[in-house]
């Protein structure tokens, strides 16, 4: 027998109309209200996380990023000075 999956409880107060709408949608899909709400909330959470964590670039932007990685520009003079200053501070000559 498969061990039971740990669960957590979630309670929410809903307007009557929202509860009725969720219940109707669950019935239309042949699911329990709990199953319907869990599935819908899980999908909404997954999409939200994906939208916030995954960077989507147009084809043009993908080409620009690849080009910058493959052929990086020369460092600006200020960056060269910062590297030198960092090198002197972190690994001073003995």
C-alpha positions in Angstrom: 0.0 0.0 0.0 1.3 3.5 -0.9 2.0 5.7 2.0 -0.3 8.7 2.4 0.9 12.1 1.1 1.3 14.7 3.8 -1.3 17.4 3.5 -2.0 20.9 4.9 -5.3 22.5 5.5 -6.4 25.8 3.9 -9.5 27.7 4.9 -11.0 30.6 3.1 -14.1 32.7 3.5 -15.8 33.2 0.2 -18.7 35.3 -0.9 -21.7 33.0 -1.5 -21.7 33.7 -5.3 -18.0 32.7 -5.6 -18.6 29.5 -3.7 -21.6 28.7 -5.9 -19.5 29.4 -9.0 -16.6 27.2 -7.9 -19.0 24.4 -7.0 -20.7 24.6 -10.4 -17.4 24.6 -12.2 -16.3 21.5 -10.2 -19.5 19.7 -11.1 -19.0 20.5 -14.8 -15.6 18.9 -14.7 -16.8 16.0 -12.6 -14.6 16.9 -9.7 -15.1 17.5 -6.0 -15.0 21.1 -5.0 -11.7 20.5 -3.1 -10.1 18.8 -6.1 -11.2 21.6 -8.4 -10.0 24.4 -6.0 -6.6 22.7 -5.4 -6.1 22.1 -9.1 -7.1 25.7 -10.0 -5.0 27.3 -7.2 -2.0 25.1 -8.1 -2.1 26.1 -11.7 -2.5 29.8 -10.9 0.5 29.5 -8.4 2.7 27.7 -11.0 1.9 30.3 -13.7 2.6 33.2 -11.3 5.9 31.7 -10.3 6.8 31.0 -13.9 5.9 34.5 -15.0 8.1 36.0 -12.3 11.1 33.7 -12.6 11.4 33.0 -16.3 12.7 35.7 -18.6 11.1 35.6 -22.0 13.0 37.3 -24.8 11.9 38.1 -28.3 14.0 36.5 -31.1 15.8 39.8 -31.7 16.6 40.1 -28.0 17.8 36.4 -27.9 20.2 37.2 -30.8 21.5 40.3 -29.1 22.2 38.4 -25.8 23.9 35.6 -27.7 26.0 38.1 -29.7 27.1 39.9 -26.5 28.1 36.6 -25.0 30.0 35.3 -28.1 31.5 38.7 -28.9 31.7 40.8 -25.8 32.5 44.5 -26.2 35.8 45.9 -24.9 35.6 47.0 -21.2 35.0 50.7 -20.7 38.0 52.6 -19.2 36.1 53.0 -15.9 35.7 49.2 -15.7 39.4 48.7 -16.4 40.3 51.1 -13.6 37.9 49.3 -11.2 39.6 45.9 -12.0 43.0 47.4 -11.3 41.8 49.0 -8.1 40.2 45.7 -7.0 43.4 43.7 -7.9 45.5 46.1 -5.8 43.2 45.9 -2.8 42.6 42.1 -2.9 46.0 40.8 -3.9 48.6 43.6 -3.2 52.0 42.9 -4.5 54.4 41.4 -2.0 
